[in-house]
Amino acid sequence: MPHVLLGLLATGDKHGYELKRAHDERLPQARPLAFGQVYATLNRLQRDGLVVPTGQERDGGPERTTYALTDDGRVALDRWLTEVEPPFPYVASTLLAKVAVALLVADVDRARACLAAQRQAHTARLRELTALKHAPSATLDDIVAVDFAIAHLDADLRWLQTTLSRVADWHREVWHEPATGS
């Protein structure tokens, strides 16, 4: 998140409230930032010499400190933007953990029910996101964020379907049931 704030400050001086609002607008499908998180990060960035306070504003409310990107902050931002993000070395997914535990402790029918319920929830979210993407008010930020979320949901749905098939195949193997046409 520090680099996102640096990027938002690269477009001009802002105070914490403006940074939070800009983050939530530019990353519409991301978890909204908490004000405390913004100000704690700004304090660290200031301590590290990447931002400096440039003044105080009072728009009929509490006094707000405005921050600007320093030259070192711009270098740190540029460095971060050119670094390739490595794929995660580990799979960290609550969905995977839940399915693995369901397969471990539940009978096959209960595991299938868990997988089917997850598939239904993912499909409903996919429909919501598709509607958002095609809304007349959708901005480029909205569309890019929704495309990202849709791609991940689509991958999860393919995995859920594959896992449902594997569970069915395993169940038939173990119980020596003949394969059916579905």
C-alpha positions in Angstrom: 0.0 0.0 0.0 2.8 2.5 0.5 3.7 2.4 -3.2 0.0 3.0 -4.1 0.0 6.1 -1.9 3.2 7.2 -3.6 1.6 6.7 -7.0 -1.4 8.7 -5.9 0.8 11.5 -4.7 2.7 11.5 -8.0 -0.4 13.1 -9.5 -0.3 16.0 -7.0 -0.2 17.0 -3.4 -3.0 15.4 -1.3 -4.0 15.0 2.3 -5.0 11.7 3.9 -8.7 12.0 3.2 -8.0 12.7 -0.5 -5.6 9.7 -0.7 -8.1 7.4 0.8 -10.8 8.6 -1.6 -8.5 8.4 -4.6 -7.4 4.8 -3.6 -11.0 3.7 -3.2 -11.9 5.2 -6.6 -8.9 4.0 -8.5 -9.1 0.5 -7.0 -12.8 0.0 -6.9 -12.8 -3.8 -6.3 -10.0 -3.6 -3.6 -10.7 -3.5 0.1 -11.3 0.2 1.0 -8.5 1.7 3.0 -9.1 2.7 6.6 -8.2 6.3 7.5 -5.8 5.0 10.3 -4.0 2.9 7.7 -3.5 5.9 5.4 -2.1 8.1 8.2 0.1 5.4 9.6 1.5 4.8 6.2 2.0 8.5 5.5 3.9 8.7 8.8 6.3 5.9 7.7 6.7 7.4 4.2 7.6 10.8 5.8 10.0 9.1 8.3 11.7 7.4 5.3 12.0 10.7 3.4 9.6 9.6 0.6 6.9 12.2 1.3 7.0 15.7 3.0 4.2 17.7 4.5 3.5 20.8 2.3 0.9 22.6 4.3 -2.3 22.6 6.2 -5.8 22.8 4.8 -9.0 23.6 6.6 -12.1 23.1 4.4 -14.6 24.0 7.0 -13.6 20.9 9.0 -10.6 19.7 10.9 -7.1 20.8 9.9 -5.6 18.4 7.3 -1.9 18.1 6.4 -1.2 17.9 2.7 1.7 15.7 1.5 3.9 15.8 -1.5 6.2 13.2 -3.1 9.9 13.8 -2.7 12.5 13.0 -5.3 13.4 9.9 -3.2 9.7 9.0 -3.2 9.6 9.3 -7.0 12.7 7.1 -7.3 11.1 4.5 -5.0 7.8 4.6 -7.0 9.7 4.2 -10.3 11.7 1.3 -8.9 8.5 -0.4 -7.7 6.8 0.1 -11.0 9.6 -1.6 -12.9 9.9 -4.6 -10.6 8.2 -7.7 -11.8 5.8 -9.2 -9.3 6.7 -12.8 -8.8 3.8 -15.3 -8.7 3.0 -16.4 -5.2 5.2 -19.3 -4.2 2.4 -20.8 -2.0 -1.2 -21.2 -2.5 -3.0 -19.2 0.2 -6.7 -19.4 -0.3 -9.4 -19.9 2.3 -11.4 -21.6 -0.5 -8.7 -24.2 -1.0 -8.3 -24.7 2.7 -12.0 -25.2 3.2 -12.3 -27.7 0.3 -9.2 -29.6 1.6 -10.7 -29.8 5.1 -14.1 -30.8 3.7 -12.5 -33.6 1.8 -10.6 -34.6 4.9 -13.3 -34.6 7.5 -16.6 -34.9 5.6 -18.2 -37.7 3.7 -18.1 -37.4 -0.1 -21.7 -36.1 -0.3 -20.9 -33.3 2.1 -17.7 -32.4 0.3 -19.7 -32.3 -3.0 -22.3 -30.0 -1.3 -19.5 -27.7 -0.1 -18.0 -27.5 -3.6 -21.4 -27.0 -5.2 -22.3 -24.2 -2.8 -19.0 -22.4 -3.5 -19.6 -22.8 -7.2 -23.1 -21.2 -6.8 -21.7 -18.3 -4.8 -18.9 -17.7 -7.3 -21.3 -17.8 -10.2 -23.6 -15.3 -8.5 -20.6 -12.9 -7.9 -19.5 -13.4 -11.6 -23.0 -12.2 -12.7 -22.8 -9.2 -10.4 -19.4 -8.2 -11.7 -20.4 -8.7 -15.3 -23.4 -6.4 -14.8 -21.0 -3.8 -13.2 -18.7 -4.0 -16.2 -21.5 -3.3 -18.6 -23.1 -0.5 -16.5 -23.3 2.8 -18.4 -21.5 4.5 -15.5 -18.6 2.1 -15.6 -15.2 3.9 -15.7 -12.0 2.5 -17.1 -10.9 1.9 -13.5 -14.1 -0.1 -12.8 -13.7 -2.2 -16.0 -10.0 -3.0 -15.3 -10.7 -4.0 -11.7 -13.8 -6.0 -12.7 -11.8 -7.8 -15.5 -9.2 -8.8 -12.9 -11.9 -10.1 -10.5 -13.7 -12.0 -13.3 -10.6 -13.7 -14.4 -9.9 -14.9 -10.9 -13.5 -16.0 -10.3 -13.4 -17.8 -13.7 -10.2 -19.7 -12.6 -11.8 -20.6 -9.3 -14.9 -21.8 -11.1 -12.8 -24.0 -13.4 -11.0 -25.4 -10.3 -14.2 -26.0 -8.5 -15.6 -27.9 -11.5 -12.4 -30.0 -11.9 -12.4 -30.8 -8.1 -16.1 -31.8 -8.3 -15.2 -34.2 -11.1 -12.1 -35.5 -9.3 -14.3 -36.2 -6.2 -16.8 -38.0 -8.3 -14.1 -40.1 -10.0 -12.5 -40.9 -6.7 -15.8 -41.9 -5.2 -16.5 -44.2 -8.2 -12.9 -45.7 -7.9 -13.2 -46.4 -4.2 -16.7 -47.8 -4.3 -16.1 -49.5 -7.8 -19.2 -47.8 -9.2 -19.6 -47.7 -12.9 -19.1 -44.3 -14.4 -22.3 -42.4 -15.5 -22.7 -40.2 -18.5 -22.4 -36.9 -16.4 
